Amino acid sequence: MKKTALYLLAALALTGCKKTQATADGDAAQQSTEQAGATQADAGKLLTPEQIAQQWAKGGAVKVKGGGDKPDIVTLVSAFNKAWPTDVTTTLLESAKDPKFTEYINEDTGGGMACDRGNGYVSVSAGDTDEDCMEAAVWKRKNGHRLFIINLVSTNPDNRSLPEKQALCIYDYDPKTETMTPEENAVSKFRASADDLKLMYRLPRKGTDLTIGEANEEREDALWHFFEWNGSQFSEAIAYTEKELIKKIEGSWMCKDSDEPMLTFNIVADDANGPQIEDCAIYGSTEYDAFVYTWDGTLIISENGDSGEDRNPAIYCQFRLTKQDELTGTYYLRQNGGNETKGTITLKRGNPAW
């Protein structure tokens, strides 16, 4: 991964910061929660990701007091932290007591926190320290439930891109009982293809796809698995390495479902310099200083090195490959006149007929 990509990985997590049915009885769920985690909380004992990973499967359901039909991400993280208290989640929740809190960046370490209630995402990044990290996100389910995932990571001091230890906890939230019940799904069942490979989970702030990478300290090119969300469950859509991505993205791209594409660009790639962007245009205008790089198996297009729409670039897009040899992902575009568009988009190969 190039130095630029490493910097923007941290920045993405920071500006970004870096949903099965259950019918458990509320009283029984609350009792199981108390047995699982409240003893540690009452004693003031904070748990490590490794301790949670060892104990979580036996922990049972978690009561979400006041969760209601539409619990926000902070409410779910708070309920989890009462059952499984950690330093990293406690720190985030202290800041999140302020309803206006969205982001903190430590300029010295590159670490920080993000709290995006609107998109159902929170994170804590360690930057260049050895502190623990976390990400949590929530997905809406078609049946009115929510899927809640939280991943707690102990930083590997020898290689901060790989976890030392981690606890991936997945719950289904039932609004009728205000209870989170542990869930097994395609994400929790995923296993690395070799014993010496570690898994890296990436939860989305934008969009709904979830990504799992597998790598070790000797492997320079991680294999990234992309899981699509269908409104109820995840299923693996595609897997590839960044080297494979760079080979496949070379050429001209335009919006798939538009007579007048809002975004077009051309990618040139070589082994020495990686991908380079040419002729990037928004609604036909090429007056934008955009550049491109790869990050965790995705293609990032951004203006002037800015790392996301919160830092107000005119262009910020993040794409992955599909099995149909297309690019799909999220975008944020601002025209010179000030009009803004954002959402999800699919690109196909080709040049617009302007």
Stockholm file with secondary structure:
# STOCKHOLM 1.0

chainA/1-354         MKKTALYLLAALALTGCKKTQATADGDAAQQSTEQAGATQADAGKLLTPEQIAQQWAKGGAVKVKGGGDKPDIVTLVSAFNKAWPTDVTTTLLESAKDPKFTEYINEDTGGGMACDRGNGYVSVSAGDTDEDCMEAAVWKRKNGHRLFIINLVSTNPDNRSLPEKQALCIYDYDPKTETMTPEENAVSKFRASADDLKLMYRLPRKGTDLTIGEANEEREDALWHFFEWNGSQFSEAIAYTEKELIKKIEGSWMCKDSDEPMLTFNIVADDANGPQIEDCAIYGSTEYDAFVYTWDGTLIISENGDSGEDRNPAIYCQFRLTKQDELTGTYYLRQNGGNETKGTITLKRGNPAW
#=GR chainA/1-354 SS CCHHHHHHHHHHHHHCCCCCCCCCCHHHHHHHHIIIIIHHHHTTCCCCHHHHHHHGGGSCCEECTTCCSSCCHHHHHHHHHHHSCCHHHHHHHHHHTSTTCCEEECTTTSCEEEEETTTTEEEEECTTSCCCEEEEEEEECTTSCEEEEEEEEEECTTCTTSEEEEEEEEEEEETTTTEEEECCCHHHHCCCSSTTCEEEEECCSSSSCEEEEEECTTCSSCEEEEEEECSSCEEEEEEEEHHHHHHHHCEEEEETTCSSCSEEEEEEEETTTEEEEEEEEETTBCCCCEEEEEETTEEEEEETTCCSGGGCCSEEEEEEECTTSCEEEEEEEECTTSCEEEEEEEEEESCCCC
#=GC SS_cons         CCHHHHHHHHHHHHHCCCCCCCCCCHHHHHHHHIIIIIHHHHTTCCCCHHHHHHHGGGSCCEECTTCCSSCCHHHHHHHHHHHSCCHHHHHHHHHHTSTTCCEEECTTTSCEEEEETTTTEEEEECTTSCCCEEEEEEEECTTSCEEEEEEEEEECTTCTTSEEEEEEEEEEEETTTTEEEECCCHHHHCCCSSTTCEEEEECCSSSSCEEEEEECTTCSSCEEEEEEECSSCEEEEEEEEHHHHHHHHCEEEEETTCSSCSEEEEEEEETTTEEEEEEEEETTBCCCCEEEEEETTEEEEEETTCCSGGGCCSEEEEEEECTTSCEEEEEEEECTTSCEEEEEEEEEESCCCC
//
